[in-house]
Amino acid sequence: MCLGVPGKVVEVSNNALGLPQGKVQFGGVVKEVNFCYTPDVQVGDYVVVHVGFAISKIDEREAQRVFDFLQRMGDLEGLDMPEESQ
């Protein structure tokens, strides 16, 4: 299964070949991202990133919904699952 993760665009520039790239913040982590699939992004926009490429632009509300969901999923990691009945 592939997972695209939302992040906030904090920098937009072009690389040496003139292709759009920049930095996206995921919580407290900032990563370099390629914007070839979303060339109209601007600082402050939210994008869904998969394997280093921004594959779509989303609004802030949708990004927050995904952040909340991922947080809840992380909260579930510490729960003990009941043993299966034999």
PyMOL Python script that loads the backbone (N, CA, C, O; Angstrom):
from pymol import cmd

cmd.read_pdbstr("""\
ATOM      1  N   MET A   1       0.837  -1.174   0.000  1.00  0.00           N
ATOM      2  CA  MET A   1       0.000   0.000   0.000  1.00  0.00           C
ATOM      3  C   MET A   1       0.884   1.240   0.000  1.00  0.00           C
ATOM      4  O   MET A   1       1.890   1.296   0.707  1.00  0.00           O
ATOM      5  N   CYS A   2       0.512   2.206  -0.777  1.00  0.00           N
ATOM      6  CA  CYS A   2       1.248   3.469  -0.841  1.00  0.00           C
ATOM      7  C   CYS A   2       0.495   4.514  -0.026  1.00  0.00           C
ATOM      8  O   CYS A   2      -0.734   4.514   0.042  1.00  0.00           O
ATOM      9  N   LEU A   3       1.256   5.387   0.578  1.00  0.00           N
ATOM     10  CA  LEU A   3       0.650   6.415   1.410  1.00  0.00           C
ATOM     11  C   LEU A   3       1.194   7.775   1.017  1.00  0.00           C
ATOM     12  O   LEU A   3       2.404   7.997   1.032  1.00  0.00           O
ATOM     13  N   GLY A   4       0.300   8.679   0.668  1.00  0.00           N
ATOM     14  CA  GLY A   4       0.685  10.061   0.445  1.00  0.00           C
ATOM     15  C   GLY A   4       0.472  10.821   1.737  1.00  0.00           C
ATOM     16  O   GLY A   4      -0.546  10.643   2.405  1.00  0.00           O
ATOM     17  N   VAL A   5       1.413  11.654   2.089  1.00  0.00           N
ATOM     18  CA  VAL A   5       1.363  12.377   3.356  1.00  0.00           C
ATOM     19  C   VAL A   5       1.217  13.872   3.077  1.00  0.00           C
ATOM     20  O   VAL A   5       1.948  14.418   2.250  1.00  0.00           O
ATOM     21  N   PRO A   6       0.281  14.542   3.759  1.00  0.00           N
ATOM     22  CA  PRO A   6       0.124  15.978   3.539  1.00  0.00           C
ATOM     23  C   PRO A   6       1.203  16.780   4.257  1.00  0.00           C
ATOM     24  O   PRO A   6       1.679  16.400   5.326  1.00  0.00           O
ATOM     25  N   GLY A   7       1.571  17.885   3.649  1.00  0.00           N
ATOM     26  CA  GLY A   7       2.531  18.786   4.263  1.00  0.00           C
ATOM     27  C   GLY A   7       2.304  20.198   3.769  1.00  0.00           C
ATOM     28  O   GLY A   7       1.601  20.428   2.785  1.00  0.00           O
ATOM     29  N   LYS A   8       2.916  21.141   4.473  1.00  0.00           N
ATOM     30  CA  LYS A   8       2.765  22.563   4.137  1.00  0.00           C
ATOM     31  C   LYS A   8       3.997  23.037   3.381  1.00  0.00           C
ATOM     32  O   LYS A   8       5.126  22.823   3.824  1.00  0.00           O
ATOM     33  N   VAL A   9       3.779  23.681   2.241  1.00  0.00           N
ATOM     34  CA  VAL A   9       4.872  24.202   1.420  1.00  0.00           C
ATOM     35  C   VAL A   9       5.488  25.403   2.140  1.00  0.00           C
ATOM     36  O   VAL A   9       4.792  26.364   2.470  1.00  0.00           O
ATOM     37  N   VAL A  10       6.807  25.337   2.380  1.00  0.00           N
ATOM     38  CA  VAL A  10       7.493  26.434   3.070  1.00  0.00           C
ATOM     39  C   VAL A  10       8.514  27.135   2.174  1.00  0.00           C
ATOM     40  O   VAL A  10       9.027  28.197   2.527  1.00  0.00           O
ATOM     41  N   GLU A  11       8.810  26.540   1.014  1.00  0.00           N
ATOM     42  CA  GLU A  11       9.752  27.172   0.078  1.00  0.00           C
ATOM     43  C   GLU A  11       9.485  26.632  -1.321  1.00  0.00           C
ATOM     44  O   GLU A  11       9.241  25.438  -1.497  1.00  0.00           O
ATOM     45  N   VAL A  12       9.531  27.517  -2.313  1.00  0.00           N
ATOM     46  CA  VAL A  12       9.368  27.126  -3.712  1.00  0.00           C
ATOM     47  C   VAL A  12      10.505  27.747  -4.505  1.00  0.00           C
ATOM     48  O   VAL A  12      10.804  28.932  -4.359  1.00  0.00           O
ATOM     49  N   SER A  13      11.140  26.932  -5.350  1.00  0.00           N
ATOM     50  CA  SER A  13      12.235  27.421  -6.196  1.00  0.00           C
ATOM     51  C   SER A  13      12.315  26.539  -7.433  1.00  0.00           C
ATOM     52  O   SER A  13      11.473  25.663  -7.633  1.00  0.00           O
ATOM     53  N   ASN A  14      13.313  26.767  -8.252  1.00  0.00           N
ATOM     54  CA  ASN A  14      13.585  25.916  -9.405  1.00  0.00           C
ATOM     55  C   ASN A  14      14.972  25.327  -9.249  1.00  0.00           C
ATOM     56  O   ASN A  14      15.883  25.984  -8.745  1.00  0.00           O
ATOM     57  N   ASN A  15      15.131  24.075  -9.687  1.00  0.00           N
ATOM     58  CA  ASN A  15      16.456  23.463  -9.609  1.00  0.00           C
ATOM     59  C   ASN A  15      17.304  23.916 -10.795  1.00  0.00           C
ATOM     60  O   ASN A  15      16.876  24.772 -11.570  1.00  0.00           O
ATOM     61  N   ALA A  16      18.486  23.356 -10.941  1.00  0.00           N
ATOM     62  CA  ALA A  16      19.423  23.765 -11.996  1.00  0.00           C
ATOM     63  C   ALA A  16      18.852  23.555 -13.396  1.00  0.00           C
ATOM     64  O   ALA A  16      19.269  24.223 -14.342  1.00  0.00           O
ATOM     65  N   LEU A  17      17.900  22.629 -13.535  1.00  0.00           N
ATOM     66  CA  LEU A  17      17.272  22.375 -14.831  1.00  0.00           C
ATOM     67  C   LEU A  17      16.018  23.218 -15.047  1.00  0.00           C
ATOM     68  O   LEU A  17      15.359  23.108 -16.081  1.00  0.00           O
ATOM     69  N   GLY A  18      15.696  24.053 -14.077  1.00  0.00           N
ATOM     70  CA  GLY A  18      14.516  24.900 -14.177  1.00  0.00           C
ATOM     71  C   GLY A  18      13.228  24.221 -13.752  1.00  0.00           C
ATOM     72  O   GLY A  18      12.142  24.752 -13.983  1.00  0.00           O
ATOM     73  N   LEU A  19      13.337  23.046 -13.130  1.00  0.00           N
ATOM     74  CA  LEU A  19      12.155  22.313 -12.685  1.00  0.00           C
ATOM     75  C   LEU A  19      11.738  22.778 -11.291  1.00  0.00           C
ATOM     76  O   LEU A  19      12.591  23.070 -10.453  1.00  0.00           O
ATOM     77  N   PRO A  20      10.426  22.848 -11.042  1.00  0.00           N
ATOM     78  CA  PRO A  20       9.960  23.335  -9.741  1.00  0.00           C
ATOM     79  C   PRO A  20      10.250  22.347  -8.612  1.00  0.00           C
ATOM     80  O   PRO A  20      10.009  21.146  -8.734  1.00  0.00           O
ATOM     81  N   GLN A  21      10.764  22.877  -7.530  1.00  0.00           N
ATOM     82  CA  GLN A  21      11.055  22.081  -6.337  1.00  0.00           C
ATOM     83  C   GLN A  21      10.890  22.991  -5.136  1.00  0.00           C
ATOM     84  O   GLN A  21      10.577  24.172  -5.281  1.00  0.00           O
ATOM     85  N   GLY A  22      11.096  22.450  -3.971  1.00  0.00           N
ATOM     86  CA  GLY A  22      11.006  23.275  -2.778  1.00  0.00           C
ATOM     87  C   GLY A  22      11.047  22.438  -1.529  1.00  0.00           C
ATOM     88  O   GLY A  22      11.483  21.288  -1.542  1.00  0.00           O
ATOM     89  N   LYS A  23      10.583  23.034  -0.445  1.00  0.00           N
ATOM     90  CA  LYS A  23      10.590  22.357   0.845  1.00  0.00           C
ATOM     91  C   LYS A  23       9.169  22.303   1.389  1.00  0.00           C
ATOM     92  O   LYS A  23       8.387  23.246   1.272  1.00  0.00           O
ATOM     93  N   VAL A  24       8.873  21.148   1.992  1.00  0.00           N
ATOM     94  CA  VAL A  24       7.556  20.917   2.578  1.00  0.00           C
ATOM     95  C   VAL A  24       7.758  20.497   4.025  1.00  0.00           C
ATOM     96  O   VAL A  24       8.633  19.690   4.338  1.00  0.00           O
ATOM     97  N   GLN A  25       6.936  21.058   4.899  1.00  0.00           N
ATOM     98  CA  GLN A  25       7.020  20.755   6.326  1.00  0.00           C
ATOM     99  C   GLN A  25       5.957  19.726   6.693  1.00  0.00           C
ATOM    100  O   GLN A  25       4.772  19.891   6.401  1.00  0.00           O
ATOM    101  N   PHE A  26       6.420  18.656   7.346  1.00  0.00           N
ATOM    102  CA  PHE A  26       5.548  17.598   7.854  1.00  0.00           C
ATOM    103  C   PHE A  26       5.685  17.618   9.369  1.00  0.00           C
ATOM    104  O   PHE A  26       6.605  17.007   9.912  1.00  0.00           O
ATOM    105  N   GLY A  27       4.799  18.298  10.049  1.00  0.00           N
ATOM    106  CA  GLY A  27       4.967  18.461  11.491  1.00  0.00           C
ATOM    107  C   GLY A  27       6.225  19.272  11.732  1.00  0.00           C
ATOM    108  O   GLY A  27       6.302  20.426  11.311  1.00  0.00           O
ATOM    109  N   GLY A  28       7.214  18.692  12.401  1.00  0.00           N
ATOM    110  CA  GLY A  28       8.462  19.394  12.665  1.00  0.00           C
ATOM    111  C   GLY A  28       9.576  19.050  11.705  1.00  0.00           C
ATOM    112  O   GLY A  28      10.706  19.506  11.884  1.00  0.00           O
ATOM    113  N   VAL A  29       9.280  18.248  10.681  1.00  0.00           N
ATOM    114  CA  VAL A  29      10.301  17.797   9.734  1.00  0.00           C
ATOM    115  C   VAL A  29      10.113  18.503   8.399  1.00  0.00           C
ATOM    116  O   VAL A  29       8.993  18.595   7.896  1.00  0.00           O
ATOM    117  N   VAL A  30      11.201  19.003   7.823  1.00  0.00           N
ATOM    118  CA  VAL A  30      11.155  19.662   6.515  1.00  0.00           C
ATOM    119  C   VAL A  30      11.939  18.814   5.522  1.00  0.00           C
ATOM    120  O   VAL A  30      13.075  18.420   5.786  1.00  0.00           O
ATOM    121  N   LYS A  31      11.313  18.536   4.364  1.00  0.00           N
ATOM    122  CA  LYS A  31      11.935  17.705   3.329  1.00  0.00           C
ATOM    123  C   LYS A  31      11.916  18.420   1.987  1.00  0.00           C
ATOM    124  O   LYS A  31      11.026  19.222   1.701  1.00  0.00           O
ATOM    125  N   GLU A  32      12.932  18.108   1.159  1.00  0.00           N
ATOM    126  CA  GLU A  32      12.950  18.578  -0.229  1.00  0.00           C
ATOM    127  C   GLU A  32      11.904  17.794  -1.015  1.00  0.00           C
ATOM    128  O   GLU A  32      11.802  16.574  -0.880  1.00  0.00           O
ATOM    129  N   VAL A  33      11.128  18.500  -1.836  1.00  0.00           N
ATOM    130  CA  VAL A  33      10.063  17.873  -2.606  1.00  0.00           C
ATOM    131  C   VAL A  33      10.090  18.409  -4.028  1.00  0.00           C
ATOM    132  O   VAL A  33      10.385  19.583  -4.255  1.00  0.00           O
ATOM    133  N   ASN A  34       9.781  17.540  -4.986  1.00  0.00           N
ATOM    134  CA  ASN A  34       9.688  17.909  -6.387  1.00  0.00           C
ATOM    135  C   ASN A  34       8.246  18.329  -6.671  1.00  0.00           C
ATOM    136  O   ASN A  34       7.307  17.622  -6.305  1.00  0.00           O
ATOM    137  N   PHE A  35       8.073  19.489  -7.329  1.00  0.00           N
ATOM    138  CA  PHE A  35       6.744  20.013  -7.633  1.00  0.00           C
ATOM    139  C   PHE A  35       6.381  19.888  -9.114  1.00  0.00           C
ATOM    140  O   PHE A  35       5.538  20.646  -9.595  1.00  0.00           O
ATOM    141  N   CYS A  36       6.987  18.960  -9.847  1.00  0.00           N
ATOM    142  CA  CYS A  36       6.689  18.813 -11.278  1.00  0.00           C
ATOM    143  C   CYS A  36       5.211  18.520 -11.542  1.00  0.00           C
ATOM    144  O   CYS A  36       4.665  18.963 -12.553  1.00  0.00           O
ATOM    145  N   TYR A  37       4.558  17.773 -10.638  1.00  0.00           N
ATOM    146  CA  TYR A  37       3.142  17.434 -10.823  1.00  0.00           C
ATOM    147  C   TYR A  37       2.208  18.520 -10.299  1.00  0.00           C
ATOM    148  O   TYR A  37       1.007  18.491 -10.565  1.00  0.00           O
ATOM    149  N   THR A  38       2.755  19.473  -9.559  1.00  0.00           N
ATOM    150  CA  THR A  38       1.950  20.555  -8.977  1.00  0.00           C
ATOM    151  C   THR A  38       2.689  21.884  -9.143  1.00  0.00           C
ATOM    152  O   THR A  38       3.013  22.535  -8.149  1.00  0.00           O
ATOM    153  N   PRO A  39       2.959  22.294 -10.381  1.00  0.00           N
ATOM    154  CA  PRO A  39       3.823  23.462 -10.609  1.00  0.00           C
ATOM    155  C   PRO A  39       3.245  24.794 -10.147  1.00  0.00           C
ATOM    156  O   PRO A  39       3.973  25.784 -10.067  1.00  0.00           O
ATOM    157  N   ASP A  40       1.946  24.836  -9.840  1.00  0.00           N
ATOM    158  CA  ASP A  40       1.326  26.101  -9.432  1.00  0.00           C
ATOM    159  C   ASP A  40       1.334  26.326  -7.922  1.00  0.00           C
ATOM    160  O   ASP A  40       0.730  27.287  -7.446  1.00  0.00           O
ATOM    161  N   VAL A  41       2.008  25.458  -7.155  1.00  0.00           N
ATOM    162  CA  VAL A  41       1.997  25.619  -5.694  1.00  0.00           C
ATOM    163  C   VAL A  41       2.729  26.884  -5.270  1.00  0.00           C
ATOM    164  O   VAL A  41       3.644  27.361  -5.942  1.00  0.00           O
ATOM    165  N   GLN A  42       2.294  27.405  -4.133  1.00  0.00           N
ATOM    166  CA  GLN A  42       2.906  28.589  -3.548  1.00  0.00           C
ATOM    167  C   GLN A  42       3.175  28.319  -2.076  1.00  0.00           C
ATOM    168  O   GLN A  42       2.583  27.420  -1.478  1.00  0.00           O
ATOM    169  N   VAL A  43       4.073  29.106  -1.501  1.00  0.00           N
ATOM    170  CA  VAL A  43       4.353  28.996  -0.071  1.00  0.00           C
ATOM    171  C   VAL A  43       3.039  29.162   0.693  1.00  0.00           C
ATOM    172  O   VAL A  43       2.264  30.080   0.427  1.00  0.00           O
ATOM    173  N   GLY A  44       2.807  28.265   1.638  1.00  0.00           N
ATOM    174  CA  GLY A  44       1.578  28.281   2.425  1.00  0.00           C
ATOM    175  C   GLY A  44       0.544  27.272   1.964  1.00  0.00           C
ATOM    176  O   GLY A  44      -0.379  26.947   2.711  1.00  0.00           O
ATOM    177  N   ASP A  45       0.685  26.764   0.724  1.00  0.00           N
ATOM    178  CA  ASP A  45      -0.227  25.733   0.226  1.00  0.00           C
ATOM    179  C   ASP A  45       0.054  24.410   0.927  1.00  0.00           C
ATOM    180  O   ASP A  45       1.126  24.208   1.498  1.00  0.00           O
ATOM    181  N   TYR A  46      -0.927  23.513   0.872  1.00  0.00           N
ATOM    182  CA  TYR A  46      -0.764  22.157   1.383  1.00  0.00           C
ATOM    183  C   TYR A  46      -0.771  21.198   0.204  1.00  0.00           C
ATOM    184  O   TYR A  46      -1.569  21.345  -0.722  1.00  0.00           O
ATOM    185  N   VAL A  47       0.117  20.222   0.244  1.00  0.00           N
ATOM    186  CA  VAL A  47       0.231  19.236  -0.822  1.00  0.00           C
ATOM    187  C   VAL A  47       0.283  17.839  -0.221  1.00  0.00           C
ATOM    188  O   VAL A  47       0.633  17.662   0.946  1.00  0.00           O
ATOM    189  N   VAL A  48      -0.070  16.851  -1.035  1.00  0.00           N
ATOM    190  CA  VAL A  48       0.096  15.453  -0.661  1.00  0.00           C
ATOM    191  C   VAL A  48       1.375  14.981  -1.335  1.00  0.00           C
ATOM    192  O   VAL A  48       1.532  15.122  -2.548  1.00  0.00           O
ATOM    193  N   VAL A  49       2.292  14.420  -0.547  1.00  0.00           N
ATOM    194  CA  VAL A  49       3.605  14.016  -1.050  1.00  0.00           C
ATOM    195  C   VAL A  49       3.732  12.498  -0.991  1.00  0.00           C
ATOM    196  O   VAL A  49       3.398  11.863   0.009  1.00  0.00           O
ATOM    197  N   HIS A  50       4.223  11.939  -2.091  1.00  0.00           N
ATOM    198  CA  HIS A  50       4.501  10.503  -2.169  1.00  0.00           C
ATOM    199  C   HIS A  50       5.868  10.328  -2.814  1.00  0.00           C
ATOM    200  O   HIS A  50       6.112  10.843  -3.905  1.00  0.00           O
ATOM    201  N   VAL A  51       6.739   9.618  -2.158  1.00  0.00           N
ATOM    202  CA  VAL A  51       8.127   9.347  -2.590  1.00  0.00           C
ATOM    203  C   VAL A  51       8.836  10.587  -3.140  1.00  0.00           C
ATOM    204  O   VAL A  51       9.498  10.530  -4.176  1.00  0.00           O
ATOM    205  N   GLY A  52       8.688  11.694  -2.437  1.00  0.00           N
ATOM    206  CA  GLY A  52       9.420  12.900  -2.788  1.00  0.00           C
ATOM    207  C   GLY A  52       8.771  13.790  -3.830  1.00  0.00           C
ATOM    208  O   GLY A  52       9.342  14.814  -4.206  1.00  0.00           O
ATOM    209  N   PHE A  53       7.583  13.421  -4.305  1.00  0.00           N
ATOM    210  CA  PHE A  53       6.866  14.218  -5.297  1.00  0.00           C
ATOM    211  C   PHE A  53       5.544  14.702  -4.710  1.00  0.00           C
ATOM    212  O   PHE A  53       4.798  13.918  -4.122  1.00  0.00           O
ATOM    213  N   ALA A  54       5.256  15.982  -4.869  1.00  0.00           N
ATOM    214  CA  ALA A  54       3.941  16.502  -4.506  1.00  0.00           C
ATOM    215  C   ALA A  54       2.991  16.065  -5.616  1.00  0.00           C
ATOM    216  O   ALA A  54       3.124  16.499  -6.760  1.00  0.00           O
ATOM    217  N   ILE A  55       2.029  15.202  -5.273  1.00  0.00           N
ATOM    218  CA  ILE A  55       1.162  14.631  -6.304  1.00  0.00           C
ATOM    219  C   ILE A  55      -0.179  15.347  -6.418  1.00  0.00           C
ATOM    220  O   ILE A  55      -0.889  15.179  -7.410  1.00  0.00           O
ATOM    221  N   SER A  56      -0.529  16.142  -5.413  1.00  0.00           N
ATOM    222  CA  SER A  56      -1.754  16.935  -5.505  1.00  0.00           C
ATOM    223  C   SER A  56      -1.732  18.041  -4.463  1.00  0.00           C
ATOM    224  O   SER A  56      -1.015  17.985  -3.464  1.00  0.00           O
ATOM    225  N   LYS A  57      -2.542  19.039  -4.738  1.00  0.00           N
ATOM    226  CA  LYS A  57      -2.695  20.160  -3.815  1.00  0.00           C
ATOM    227  C   LYS A  57      -4.020  19.963  -3.088  1.00  0.00           C
ATOM    228  O   LYS A  57      -5.019  19.596  -3.707  1.00  0.00           O
ATOM    229  N   ILE A  58      -4.034  20.208  -1.764  1.00  0.00           N
ATOM    230  CA  ILE A  58      -5.264  20.079  -0.988  1.00  0.00           C
ATOM    231  C   ILE A  58      -5.440  21.338  -0.148  1.00  0.00           C
ATOM    232  O   ILE A  58      -4.502  22.110   0.048  1.00  0.00           O
ATOM    233  N   ASP A  59      -6.666  21.528   0.345  1.00  0.00           N
ATOM    234  CA  ASP A  59      -6.879  22.710   1.180  1.00  0.00           C
ATOM    235  C   ASP A  59      -6.462  22.413   2.619  1.00  0.00           C
ATOM    236  O   ASP A  59      -6.267  21.260   3.002  1.00  0.00           O
ATOM    237  N   GLU A  60      -6.331  23.470   3.397  1.00  0.00           N
ATOM    238  CA  GLU A  60      -5.841  23.345   4.771  1.00  0.00           C
ATOM    239  C   GLU A  60      -6.762  22.471   5.620  1.00  0.00           C
ATOM    240  O   GLU A  60      -6.294  21.709   6.466  1.00  0.00           O
ATOM    241  N   ARG A  61      -8.052  22.580   5.395  1.00  0.00           N
ATOM    242  CA  ARG A  61      -9.009  21.777   6.169  1.00  0.00           C
ATOM    243  C   ARG A  61      -8.797  20.282   5.931  1.00  0.00           C
ATOM    244  O   ARG A  61      -8.769  19.498   6.879  1.00  0.00           O
ATOM    245  N   GLU A  62      -8.649  19.893   4.678  1.00  0.00           N
ATOM    246  CA  GLU A  62      -8.413  18.478   4.365  1.00  0.00           C
ATOM    247  C   GLU A  62      -7.086  18.008   4.945  1.00  0.00           C
ATOM    248  O   GLU A  62      -6.997  16.896   5.467  1.00  0.00           O
ATOM    249  N   ALA A  63      -6.058  18.839   4.859  1.00  0.00           N
ATOM    250  CA  ALA A  63      -4.758  18.485   5.439  1.00  0.00           C
ATOM    251  C   ALA A  63      -4.896  18.255   6.938  1.00  0.00           C
ATOM    252  O   ALA A  63      -4.316  17.309   7.471  1.00  0.00           O
ATOM    253  N   GLN A  64      -5.654  19.106   7.627  1.00  0.00           N
ATOM    254  CA  GLN A  64      -5.836  18.950   9.068  1.00  0.00           C
ATOM    255  C   GLN A  64      -6.585  17.669   9.398  1.00  0.00           C
ATOM    256  O   GLN A  64      -6.270  17.003  10.385  1.00  0.00           O
ATOM    257  N   ARG A  65      -7.572  17.318   8.582  1.00  0.00           N
ATOM    258  CA  ARG A  65      -8.296  16.056   8.789  1.00  0.00           C
ATOM    259  C   ARG A  65      -7.349  14.869   8.694  1.00  0.00           C
ATOM    260  O   ARG A  65      -7.428  13.945   9.504  1.00  0.00           O
ATOM    261  N   VAL A  66      -6.457  14.887   7.716  1.00  0.00           N
ATOM    262  CA  VAL A  66      -5.497  13.787   7.566  1.00  0.00           C
ATOM    263  C   VAL A  66      -4.515  13.778   8.733  1.00  0.00           C
ATOM    264  O   VAL A  66      -4.213  12.714   9.273  1.00  0.00           O
ATOM    265  N   PHE A  67      -4.006  14.959   9.136  1.00  0.00           N
ATOM    266  CA  PHE A  67      -3.096  15.032  10.295  1.00  0.00           C
ATOM    267  C   PHE A  67      -3.764  14.427  11.532  1.00  0.00           C
ATOM    268  O   PHE A  67      -3.149  13.646  12.258  1.00  0.00           O
ATOM    269  N   ASP A  68      -5.032  14.796  11.766  1.00  0.00           N
ATOM    270  CA  ASP A  68      -5.760  14.282  12.929  1.00  0.00           C
ATOM    271  C   ASP A  68      -5.909  12.768  12.854  1.00  0.00           C
ATOM    272  O   ASP A  68      -5.727  12.072  13.853  1.00  0.00           O
ATOM    273  N   PHE A  69      -6.239  12.261  11.673  1.00  0.00           N
ATOM    274  CA  PHE A  69      -6.388  10.817  11.491  1.00  0.00           C
ATOM    275  C   PHE A  69      -5.069  10.098  11.757  1.00  0.00           C
ATOM    276  O   PHE A  69      -5.042   9.093  12.467  1.00  0.00           O
ATOM    277  N   LEU A  70      -3.983  10.604  11.195  1.00  0.00           N
ATOM    278  CA  LEU A  70      -2.677   9.971  11.405  1.00  0.00           C
ATOM    279  C   LEU A  70      -2.278  10.018  12.873  1.00  0.00           C
ATOM    280  O   LEU A  70      -1.666   9.078  13.380  1.00  0.00           O
ATOM    281  N   GLN A  71      -2.617  11.104  13.560  1.00  0.00           N
ATOM    282  CA  GLN A  71      -2.332  11.206  14.989  1.00  0.00           C
ATOM    283  C   GLN A  71      -3.091  10.137  15.759  1.00  0.00           C
ATOM    284  O   GLN A  71      -2.532   9.477  16.634  1.00  0.00           O
ATOM    285  N   ARG A  72      -4.371   9.969  15.430  1.00  0.00           N
ATOM    286  CA  ARG A  72      -5.168   8.934  16.099  1.00  0.00           C
ATOM    287  C   ARG A  72      -4.602   7.551  15.815  1.00  0.00           C
ATOM    288  O   ARG A  72      -4.571   6.701  16.705  1.00  0.00           O
ATOM    289  N   MET A  73      -4.154   7.315  14.590  1.00  0.00           N
ATOM    290  CA  MET A  73      -3.558   6.013  14.255  1.00  0.00           C
ATOM    291  C   MET A  73      -2.308   5.782  15.088  1.00  0.00           C
ATOM    292  O   MET A  73      -2.069   4.667  15.552  1.00  0.00           O
ATOM    293  N   GLY A  74      -1.516   6.815  15.280  1.00  0.00           N
ATOM    294  CA  GLY A  74      -0.326   6.704  16.115  1.00  0.00           C
ATOM    295  C   GLY A  74      -0.694   6.413  17.554  1.00  0.00           C
ATOM    296  O   GLY A  74       0.004   5.663  18.236  1.00  0.00           O
ATOM    297  N   ASP A  75      -1.793   7.003  18.024  1.00  0.00           N
ATOM    298  CA  ASP A  75      -2.255   6.761  19.389  1.00  0.00           C
ATOM    299  C   ASP A  75      -2.689   5.315  19.583  1.00  0.00           C
ATOM    300  O   ASP A  75      -2.635   4.801  20.700  1.00  0.00           O
ATOM    301  N   LEU A  76      -3.120   4.651  18.510  1.00  0.00           N
ATOM    302  CA  LEU A  76      -3.568   3.268  18.611  1.00  0.00           C
ATOM    303  C   LEU A  76      -2.413   2.286  18.734  1.00  0.00           C
ATOM    304  O   LEU A  76      -2.617   1.152  19.169  1.00  0.00           O
ATOM    305  N   GLU A  77      -1.212   2.693  18.363  1.00  0.00           N
ATOM    306  CA  GLU A  77      -0.074   1.779  18.368  1.00  0.00           C
ATOM    307  C   GLU A  77       0.214   1.206  19.746  1.00  0.00           C
ATOM    308  O   GLU A  77       0.671   0.067  19.847  1.00  0.00           O
ATOM    309  N   GLY A  78      -0.039   1.956  20.802  1.00  0.00           N
ATOM    310  CA  GLY A  78       0.283   1.493  22.143  1.00  0.00           C
ATOM    311  C   GLY A  78      -0.784   0.606  22.772  1.00  0.00           C
ATOM    312  O   GLY A  78      -0.575   0.070  23.860  1.00  0.00           O
ATOM    313  N   LEU A  79      -1.932   0.442  22.100  1.00  0.00           N
ATOM    314  CA  LEU A  79      -3.005  -0.361  22.678  1.00  0.00           C
ATOM    315  C   LEU A  79      -2.711  -1.841  22.525  1.00  0.00           C
ATOM    316  O   LEU A  79      -2.185  -2.276  21.501  1.00  0.00           O
ATOM    317  N   ASP A  80      -3.052  -2.614  23.548  1.00  0.00           N
ATOM    318  CA  ASP A  80      -2.920  -4.065  23.467  1.00  0.00           C
ATOM    319  C   ASP A  80      -4.144  -4.617  22.763  1.00  0.00           C
ATOM    320  O   ASP A  80      -5.276  -4.299  23.127  1.00  0.00           O
ATOM    321  N   MET A  81      -3.918  -5.439  21.762  1.00  0.00           N
ATOM    322  CA  MET A  81      -5.018  -6.063  21.051  1.00  0.00           C
ATOM    323  C   MET A  81      -5.405  -7.339  21.782  1.00  0.00           C
ATOM    324  O   MET A  81      -4.528  -8.039  22.288  1.00  0.00           O
ATOM    325  N   PRO A  82      -6.694  -7.662  21.853  1.00  0.00           N
ATOM    326  CA  PRO A  82      -7.102  -8.889  22.529  1.00  0.00           C
ATOM    327  C   PRO A  82      -6.580 -10.115  21.788  1.00  0.00           C
ATOM    328  O   PRO A  82      -6.450 -10.115  20.564  1.00  0.00           O
ATOM    329  N   GLU A  83      -6.287 -11.149  22.555  1.00  0.00           N
ATOM    330  CA  GLU A  83      -5.827 -12.405  21.969  1.00  0.00           C
ATOM    331  C   GLU A  83      -6.975 -13.036  21.195  1.00  0.00           C
ATOM    332  O   GLU A  83      -8.137 -12.937  21.589  1.00  0.00           O
ATOM    333  N   GLU A  84      -6.633 -13.686  20.086  1.00  0.00           N
ATOM    334  CA  GLU A  84      -7.658 -14.378  19.313  1.00  0.00           C
ATOM    335  C   GLU A  84      -8.092 -15.632  20.045  1.00  0.00           C
ATOM    336  O   GLU A  84      -7.270 -16.305  20.667  1.00  0.00           O
ATOM    337  N   SER A  85      -9.395 -15.956  19.976  1.00  0.00           N
ATOM    338  CA  SER A  85      -9.897 -17.193  20.581  1.00  0.00           C
ATOM    339  C   SER A  85      -9.507 -18.362  19.695  1.00  0.00           C
ATOM    340  O   SER A  85      -9.535 -18.273  18.468  1.00  0.00           O
ATOM    341  N   GLN A  86      -9.156 -19.416  20.320  1.00  0.00           N
ATOM    342  CA  GLN A  86      -8.776 -20.611  19.558  1.00  0.00           C
ATOM    343  C   GLN A  86      -9.929 -21.553  19.456  1.00  0.00           C
ATOM    344  O   GLN A  86      -9.805 -22.618  18.851  1.00  0.00           O
TER     345      GLN A  86
END
""", "prot")
cmd.dss("prot")
cmd.show_as("cartoon", "prot")
cmd.util.cbc("prot")
cmd.orient("prot")
